[in-house]
Amino acid sequence: MALPNSDQILQAVIEATPDAIFVKDLQGRYVLINQAAARFLDKSPADIVGKNDFELYPEETARQFIEDDRKVLATGEARSFEGVAKSESGEQAYLVTKGVYRDKHGKILGVFGISHDMTELRQAQETLEQTREALFRSQKMEAVGQLTGGIAHDFNNILAIILGNVELLRAYLPHDAYADEIIDTILRATMHGRDLTGHLLAFSRRRLLNPQPVDVNALVESSVRLLGRTLGAQIHIKIDGNAAAGIAFVDPAALEAAVLNVALNARDAMPDGGTLTIRTSRLDLKSPLPEDSDVKPGPYAVLALEDTGAGMTPDVLARVFEPFYTTKSGGRGTGLGLSMVYGFAKQSGGTVMIESAPGRGTTVKMLLPLAGSDRVRAAASAAPVQTTARPRTILVVEDESDVRTIVRRQLESLGHKVLVADAATEALMLINATGPGAPDLLLTDVVLATGMNGIDLAQAARAARPGLPIIFMSGYTAVQEAQQRIRETGAPLLSKPFTTPQLERAVNEVCAATSS
C-alpha cells in the first residue's frame, strides 16, 4: 500500500486542526489559510489567499494584526499575543502564536500563525471572577452584619435603661421648664440612638419585620406625598407605575423607610435640582441572579428609583451598601441609609441592585417577593383587635438586672403587679404556681444568659398554661429561624428600647386578643 507523502500528511493535519492556521508573505498577503481560519471570516480559503488584513477585517483588527506581525519580523523570534478580533461574522477572543518562516539560506520570507479561539474560556473566567466577587461581597456583608447585630443588641439594652428611667423622671418629678428641657433633650438623643441601631439591625437582617400584603403602586402614591415635602421644590418626582407590579409581601413601614432613604440619597446627589423617577414593574425570575444567587426563582415586584444626579464612580459603587460608608461631608450622612435598604430587601426575601456611572445618575432597584393569593385573602379578612386596660399580674423574665428593673417600674407605673425572674427555671416555677398570685401574662427577653432561651420558655409556659398571653422583647431578633419561631407563637415582639406607651399598648392588645 502506498503511503501518503509528507506534504499530504501536513495538509491533512492543517485542515483537521480546530485552531486557525495561516501564512503571510512579507507584503502581508495570505499565501495559506486553513478552514478553521476561513470560517471566522465566513469565506473560503480561496477567497482569502492573496489578500491582506485591511481587505478582510475591520480597520482596528487589521492594524492590530499588522502591528503584531511587525514585532515578530523585527526580532525573528516567535511571540504570543492575546486579543479580540472582529469580522463580519462576529467577535472572537484569541491567543495566537506567530513566528517567521525562512528559506534554506535563513532569509525571512514571511509570518506564520496558529490562533486558538479563547472566547468560551474567557467567558468562563469572567463568570468565575464575577462569582468570586459576589461571594466575597456576601461574606464581607455577613461578617459586618454579625458584628453590627451584636453591637446593636448591647446598645439597645443601654438605651432601654436610659429611655425608661427618663420617662419615669418626667412622670414623677415636679414640672419645671429647665428640667423638662433637659429631659426632652435626653429623649431626643435616645430616640436618635434607637434609629441608628434600627438601621444597623436592618442591615444585619436581625430586625423583626411584620410582612403583609402591600399594594406596591398604592404605597408609592402615598410615599410621594411625603417625599414632595421632604425633598423640596427643586426635585421633580415622576411616577411610572405598572399595575403588573401587584401585591408584595413585605413590611409596609420598612418599605416606606427604604423608599425615603433612597430618595434622600437621590436628593443629595442633585444639589442643583433634578428629577427622581419612581418606576414599578414585575419580574418573573426563572433562575437565580448572577449577582445574587440567594434570590430564589419566582415572581417579584420591582420598585426602581432613578435620579438624574452626579452618579457614582466604580470604587464608591462597590462599597455603597457598607454601613457607615458615606461620601457626604460635614457630618451630613451616617452611611446607614442604603445599608438599611440592603438589609430590608434581603431579609424580605428579595434583593437590591444599583446601577450608576459618573454623569449618568443612579438607579436603585428593589426586588420584593409577591404575596400569594392565600396571604392576600388572609389580610383582607383580618379584623382589628379591640384593646382593654385593667391591672394584670405580669411576669418579667430578663437577665440584665438594670433592664429588668426599669421594665418592672414601667409596668408598675401602669398599675400592674410585677413578678420578676432572671432565668427560665425560676420563671417556670412562678408560671406553674397556683392561686391568685399566678401571672396573667409572660413578658420575656428572647436571649437569656443561662438555661433555655425566651422562645423555648414561651413554649414550655404554653404547655403548662395553654392560652397564656406572651410578649417577647429583644435588643435584636437574632437569626431568621428565631424570627420564624416567634411568629409561629403568635406573640408580639417589642424591640428595645421601647416607650411606656408602646409597652402599655402591647399588654392591652395581647390580653384582649387572648380573651376574645
C-alpha positions in Angstrom: 0.0 0.0 0.0 1.4 3.4 -1.0 2.0 5.8 1.9 1.0 9.5 1.5 3.9 11.9 1.2 4.9 14.4 3.9 3.1 17.3 2.1 -0.2 15.3 2.1 0.2 14.5 5.8 1.0 18.1 6.6 -2.0 19.4 4.6 -4.4 16.9 6.3 -3.2 18.0 9.7 -3.6 21.7 8.9 -7.1 21.2 7.7 -8.1 18.9 10.6 -7.0 21.1 13.4 -9.7 23.3 15.1 -7.2 26.1 15.5 -6.8 28.8 12.8 -3.5 28.4 10.8 -2.3 30.9 8.3 0.8 32.0 6.5 1.6 35.5 5.1 4.3 36.8 2.8 6.4 39.9 3.6 3.8 42.2 2.0 1.2 40.8 4.4 -0.7 38.8 1.8 -2.1 35.5 2.8 -0.5 32.6 1.0 -2.0 29.8 3.0 -5.0 29.5 5.3 -6.9 26.5 6.7 -10.7 26.0 7.0 -10.8 27.0 10.7 -9.4 30.4 9.9 -11.6 30.9 6.9 -14.8 30.1 8.9 -14.3 33.1 11.2 -14.3 35.3 8.0 -17.2 33.4 6.6 -15.2 32.9 3.4 -13.5 30.1 1.6 -9.7 29.8 1.7 -9.5 30.6 -2.0 -11.3 33.9 -1.4 -8.7 34.9 1.3 -5.4 33.9 -0.4 -3.7 36.9 -2.0 -5.5 39.5 0.2 -4.2 41.4 3.1 -5.7 42.1 6.6 -7.2 45.5 5.6 -9.2 43.8 2.8 -10.6 41.2 5.2 -11.0 42.7 8.7 -12.3 46.0 10.2 -9.5 48.6 10.4 -8.9 48.3 14.2 -8.5 44.5 14.0 -6.3 44.7 10.8 -4.0 47.3 12.4 -3.5 45.1 15.5 -2.7 42.0 13.4 -0.2 44.0 11.3 1.5 45.5 14.4 1.9 42.0 15.9 3.4 40.8 12.6 5.9 43.8 12.6 7.1 42.8 16.1 7.7 39.2 15.1 9.5 40.2 11.9 11.7 42.8 13.8 13.1 40.1 16.1 12.8 37.0 14.0 11.5 35.2 17.1 8.2 33.6 17.9 5.8 35.5 20.1 2.3 35.1 21.6 -0.4 37.7 21.5 -3.9 37.9 23.1 -6.8 40.0 21.9 -10.2 40.2 20.4 -10.7 40.0 16.7 -13.7 41.3 14.8 -15.1 40.3 11.4 -18.4 40.4 9.6 -19.4 37.1 11.3 -18.8 38.4 14.9 -16.1 38.7 17.6 -13.6 36.2 18.8 -11.2 36.2 21.8 -7.9 34.6 20.6 -4.5 33.5 21.7 -2.1 33.4 18.7 1.5 32.3 18.4 3.3 34.0 15.5 6.7 33.2 14.1 8.8 33.7 10.9 9.4 31.2 8.2 12.7 31.2 6.2 14.2 29.8 3.0 17.1 27.3 3.1 19.6 30.2 3.4 17.9 31.6 6.5 16.3 34.5 4.8 12.9 35.5 6.3 10.1 35.0 3.8 7.0 35.9 5.9 5.0 35.2 9.0 3.0 32.1 10.1 0.5 31.9 12.9 -1.5 29.4 14.9 -4.6 31.0 16.7 -6.7 29.4 19.4 -10.3 30.5 20.0 -10.4 31.7 23.6 -13.9 33.1 23.6 -15.6 30.4 25.7 -12.6 30.2 28.1 -12.6 34.0 28.6 -16.4 34.0 29.2 -15.9 31.2 31.8 -13.1 33.2 33.5 -15.3 36.3 33.6 -18.2 34.3 35.1 -15.8 32.7 37.7 -14.5 36.2 38.6 -18.0 37.6 39.0 -18.9 34.6 41.2 -15.8 35.1 43.3 -16.5 38.8 43.7 -20.2 38.1 44.6 -19.1 35.5 47.2 -16.5 37.9 48.7 -19.1 40.7 48.9 -21.6 38.3 50.5 -19.1 37.0 53.1 -18.0 40.6 53.9 -21.5 41.8 54.4 -22.4 38.8 56.5 -19.4 39.3 58.8 -20.1 43.0 59.2 -23.8 42.1 59.8 -22.9 39.8 62.6 -20.7 42.5 64.2 -23.3 45.2 63.9 -26.0 43.0 65.2 -24.1 42.2 68.4 -23.3 45.9 68.9 -26.9 46.9 68.4 -28.1 44.2 70.9 -25.9 45.6 73.7 -26.5 49.2 72.8 -30.3 48.7 72.8 -30.2 47.4 76.3 -28.4 50.5 77.4 -30.9 52.7 75.5 -33.8 50.8 77.2 -32.5 51.7 80.6 -32.0 55.4 79.6 -35.4 55.7 77.9 -37.4 54.0 80.7 -35.8 55.9 83.5 -36.1 59.3 81.8 -39.7 58.6 81.1 -40.3 57.9 84.8 -38.4 61.0 85.8 -40.7 63.1 83.6 -43.8 61.4 85.2 -42.7 61.8 88.8 -40.6 65.0 89.0 -42.4 68.3 89.6 -42.8 70.2 86.4 -40.0 72.6 85.8 -39.2 74.3 82.5 -35.4 73.8 82.9 -35.8 70.1 83.9 -38.3 69.4 81.1 -35.9 70.8 78.6 -33.1 68.6 79.8 -35.4 65.5 79.8 -36.6 66.3 76.3 -33.0 66.6 75.0 -32.1 63.2 76.5 -35.2 61.6 75.0 -34.4 63.0 71.5 -30.9 61.7 71.8 -32.1 58.3 72.9 -34.6 58.1 70.1 -31.9 59.1 67.6 -29.7 56.2 69.1 -32.7 53.9 68.6 -33.0 54.9 65.0 -29.3 54.2 64.4 -29.4 50.8 66.0 -32.6 50.1 64.0 -30.6 50.8 60.8 -27.8 48.5 62.0 -30.3 45.7 62.7 -31.9 46.2 59.3 -28.6 45.9 57.6 -27.7 42.8 59.6 -31.1 41.3 58.8 -31.9 41.0 62.5 -34.8 43.5 62.8 -38.2 42.0 63.3 -40.3 42.7 60.3 -44.1 42.4 60.0 -44.6 41.3 56.4 -48.0 41.6 55.0 -49.6 42.0 51.5 -48.8 45.5 50.2 -50.0 47.1 47.0 -46.7 48.5 45.7 -48.3 51.2 43.5 -50.6 52.4 46.3 -47.6 52.6 48.6 -45.6 54.6 46.1 -48.5 57.0 45.6 -48.8 57.6 49.4 -45.0 57.9 49.8 -44.8 60.6 47.1 -47.0 62.9 49.1 -44.4 62.7 52.0 -41.4 62.9 49.6 -42.7 66.1 48.0 -42.4 67.9 51.3 -39.2 66.2 52.3 -37.1 66.6 49.1 -38.0 70.2 48.4 -39.3 72.1 45.3 -36.1 71.6 43.3 -36.6 67.9 43.0 -39.3 66.9 40.5 -40.9 63.5 41.2 -42.3 61.4 38.4 -44.2 58.1 38.9 -44.2 55.4 36.2 -46.4 52.8 37.7 -47.3 49.4 36.2 -50.3 47.5 37.5 -48.4 44.3 36.9 -46.2 45.1 40.0 -49.0 43.6 42.0 -49.1 42.9 45.8 -45.7 42.4 47.5 -45.3 40.5 50.8 -43.2 43.0 52.8 -43.3 45.1 55.9 -45.0 48.3 54.7 -43.3 50.6 57.3 -39.9 49.2 56.4 -40.6 49.6 52.7 -41.6 53.2 53.2 -38.4 53.8 55.2 -36.4 52.2 52.4 -38.0 54.4 49.7 -37.4 57.5 51.9 -33.7 56.6 52.4 -33.1 56.1 48.7 -34.9 59.3 47.9 -32.8 61.3 50.4 -29.7 59.9 48.8 -31.0 60.9 45.4 -31.7 64.5 46.7 -28.2 64.8 47.9 -26.9 63.7 44.6 -28.9 66.5 42.9 -27.9 69.7 44.9 -29.0 71.9 42.0 -32.2 70.1 41.4 -33.2 67.3 39.1 -35.8 64.5 38.6 -36.5 61.4 40.7 -38.4 58.8 38.7 -40.1 56.0 40.6 -41.0 53.0 38.5 -42.8 49.8 39.3 -42.9 46.6 37.3 -43.0 42.8 37.7 -40.2 40.3 37.2 -40.8 36.6 36.9 -37.3 35.2 37.8 -36.6 31.9 36.1 -33.2 31.3 37.6 -31.0 32.8 40.4 -29.5 36.2 39.6 -25.8 36.0 38.7 -25.0 38.9 41.1 -27.2 37.5 44.0 -27.6 33.7 44.0 -29.6 33.9 47.3 -32.7 35.3 45.4 -34.9 32.3 44.6 -36.7 32.0 41.2 -40.3 33.3 41.4 -42.4 36.4 40.9 -41.2 39.7 42.2 -42.4 43.3 42.3 -39.7 45.6 41.1 -39.5 49.1 42.6 -36.9 51.3 41.0 -35.9 54.9 41.9 -33.9 56.7 39.3 -32.2 60.1 39.7 -30.5 62.5 37.4 -27.7 63.2 39.8 -23.9 63.1 39.6 -23.7 59.3 39.6 -21.0 57.2 41.4 -17.5 56.1 40.5 -16.9 52.3 40.4 -15.0 52.4 43.8 -17.9 54.1 45.5 -20.4 51.8 43.9 -18.5 48.8 45.2 -18.9 50.0 48.8 -22.3 51.7 48.7 -24.1 49.1 50.9 -21.4 49.0 53.7 -22.6 50.5 57.0 -21.0 53.8 58.0 -19.6 54.3 54.5 -20.6 57.7 53.2 -19.2 60.3 50.7 -21.2 63.1 52.3 -19.1 65.7 54.1 -19.7 67.9 57.1 -21.4 65.1 59.1 -24.5 65.2 56.8 -24.6 61.4 56.5 -24.4 58.4 58.8 -23.7 55.9 56.0 -26.6 53.7 57.2 -29.3 54.6 54.7 -28.5 52.3 51.8 -27.2 49.6 54.2 -30.7 49.6 55.8 -32.3 49.3 52.3 -30.0 46.4 51.6 -30.8 44.6 54.8 -34.5 45.1 54.4 -34.6 43.8 50.9 -32.5 40.7 51.7 -34.4 39.9 54.9 -37.7 40.2 53.0 -36.6 37.5 50.6 -35.6 39.9 47.8 -32.6 41.9 46.9 -31.5 45.4 45.9 -29.3 46.4 42.9 -27.6 49.7 41.9 -26.7 50.9 38.5 -24.6 54.1 38.4 -21.9 55.9 36.5 -20.4 59.4 36.8 -22.6 61.9 35.0 -25.3 59.3 34.3 -27.3 59.3 37.6 -28.1 56.4 39.8 -30.9 53.8 39.7 -31.7 51.8 42.8 -33.8 48.7 42.1 -35.5 46.7 44.8 -36.9 43.2 44.1 -39.6 42.3 46.5 -41.4 38.9 46.6 -45.0 38.9 45.6 -47.7 37.7 48.0 -49.5 34.5 47.3 -53.3 34.6 46.9 -53.7 32.9 50.3 -51.9 35.7 52.1 -53.9 38.3 50.3 -57.2 36.7 51.4 -56.0 36.3 55.0 -55.1 40.0 55.1 -58.4 41.1 53.7 -60.3 39.1 56.4 -58.2 40.2 59.4 -60.2 42.2 61.9 -58.7 44.9 64.2 -58.1 43.9 67.8 -60.0 45.8 70.5 -57.8 46.8 73.4 -58.7 46.8 77.0 -57.0 48.1 80.1 -57.1 46.6 83.6 -54.4 45.7 86.2 -52.6 42.4 85.5 -50.0 40.2 87.2 -47.1 40.2 84.8 -44.0 38.0 84.9 -40.9 39.8 83.5 -38.0 37.5 82.6 -34.8 39.4 81.8 -31.2 38.5 82.6 -29.9 42.1 82.6 -30.7 43.4 86.1 -31.0 47.1 85.1 -33.3 46.4 82.2 -35.4 44.1 84.4 -35.7 46.9 87.0 -36.8 49.6 84.5 -39.3 47.3 82.8 -40.8 46.4 86.2 -41.1 50.1 87.1 -42.7 50.9 83.7 -45.3 48.2 84.3 -45.9 49.3 87.9 -46.4 52.9 86.7 -49.2 51.5 84.5 -50.9 49.9 87.6 -49.8 46.3 87.1 -48.4 43.9 89.7 -45.0 42.6 88.5 -43.1 39.3 89.2 -39.5 39.1 88.0 -37.1 36.3 87.1 -33.6 36.3 85.5 -33.8 32.8 84.0 -36.3 30.3 82.6 -36.1 27.9 85.6 -37.3 30.4 88.1 -39.9 31.7 85.6 -41.4 28.2 85.1 -41.8 27.8 88.9 -43.8 31.0 89.0 -45.9 30.1 86.0 -46.7 26.7 87.5 -47.8 28.2 90.8 -51.5 28.1 91.6 -53.6 30.7 93.3 -54.4 34.4 92.9 -50.7 35.4 92.6 -50.1 33.4 89.4 -49.0 35.6 86.4 -51.6 36.6 83.9 -49.0 37.4 81.2 -45.4 36.5 80.4 -43.1 39.2 79.2 -39.7 37.6 78.3 -36.5 38.6 76.7 -35.6 36.4 73.6 -32.0 35.9 74.6 -31.3 34.7 78.2 -27.9 34.2 79.6 -28.5 30.8 81.2 -30.7 27.9 80.5 -33.3 27.9 77.8 -33.9 31.0 75.7 -37.1 33.1 75.7 -38.7 31.2 72.8 -38.2 27.8 74.5 -39.5 29.3 77.7 -42.7 30.5 76.0 -43.3 27.1 74.5 -42.9 25.5 77.9 -45.1 28.1 79.5 -47.9 27.4 76.9 -47.6 23.7 77.6 -48.2 24.3 81.3 -50.7 27.1 80.9 -52.4 26.9 77.5 -53.6 30.3 76.3 -51.2 32.2 78.5 -50.6 35.7 76.9 -47.0 36.2 75.9 -44.9 39.2 74.8 -41.3 38.9 73.6 -38.8 41.7 73.9 -35.3 41.9 72.5 -32.4 44.2 71.7 -32.2 42.4 68.4 -34.1 39.5 66.8 -31.3 37.1 66.1 -31.5 34.8 63.1 -34.3 34.1 60.6 -35.2 30.8 62.4 -35.7 32.6 65.7 -37.9 35.2 64.0 -40.0 32.5 62.3 -40.4 30.7 65.7 -41.6 34.0 67.3 -44.2 34.4 64.5 -45.4 30.9 65.0 -46.2 31.6 68.6 -48.5 34.4 67.6 -46.9 36.6 70.3 -45.8 40.2 69.6 -42.2 41.3 69.9 -41.2 44.6 71.5 -37.9 45.9 70.1 -35.7 47.6 72.8 -35.7 50.3 73.6 -39.5 50.8 73.9 -41.5 53.6 75.4 -44.0 53.1 78.3 -47.0 53.8 75.9 -45.6 51.1 73.5 -45.4 48.6 76.4 -48.9 49.5 77.5 -50.4 49.1 74.0 -48.7 45.6 73.6 -50.0 44.4 77.0 -53.5 45.6 76.3 -53.6 44.1 72.8 -52.2 40.7 73.7 -54.6 40.4 76.6 -57.6 41.5 74.5 -56.7 39.0 71.8 -56.4 36.1 74.3 -59.7 36.9 76.0 -61.6 37.4 72.7 
